[in-house]
């Protein structure tokens, strides 16, 4: 899968997922949440990956929810938040159940 809002690198058994929205302090938009979920599934299913590192580009790891994205989508904020939290819950759940250490 091609990613727009994060990078995924595999090297020597370590998968590094980098949130890549430094201009927004890596705030969680729907797009980033969706990509993070798919990256989590991908690396957890990869037998060559023995460890998963999650980090952020720029000065911040993650500023939390992308308030600008929320304001720009006020007419559908309920659906947006439910969809985003579904992806984030899936990501965290997958990492918690993984046999691989997640840093």
Helices and strands as residue ranges (DSSP letters): E 6-11, E 14-19, G 22-24, H 30-45, E 51-56, H 67-72, G 74-76, H 77-97, E 101-102
